[in-house]
């Protein structure tokens, strides 16, 4: 399973970005629709933190409080992809963002429940 995250960049506070995560590999092509998907982020000098997750169906989502109402996670199982729409960005959102896949299929906020990780994409929000 390979996960490729993209869409990061530099944006001013109040702006928007859309992150994408594409899954590939034979296992993901076969079982990808059954994976729960999540986004995590890690800012310089800080531990990695949960941002958002979606279950295998796409109907159940889960967000960290700090992004509720601003970020939206979604998935397109036909494309083996998951997205993170980020609006009203703040400087505190600056971090490397990672997508992850969980074989449990649920929307989990625990990184211990994710089995595959992408390489990360940098998001920088200027004030």
Secondary structure as UniProt FT lines:
FT   STRAND          2..6
FT   STRAND          9..12
FT   TURN            13..14
FT   STRAND          17..24
FT   HELIX           26..31
FT   HELIX           32..34
FT   STRAND          36..42
FT   TURN            44..45
FT   STRAND          49..54
FT   TURN            56..57
FT   STRAND          61..63
FT   HELIX           65..67
FT   TURN            68..70
FT   STRAND          71..76
FT   HELIX           77..79
FT   STRAND          81..86
FT   HELIX           91..93
FT   STRAND          95..102
FT   TURN            103..104
FT   HELIX           111..113
FT   STRAND          116..117
FT   STRAND          121..126
//
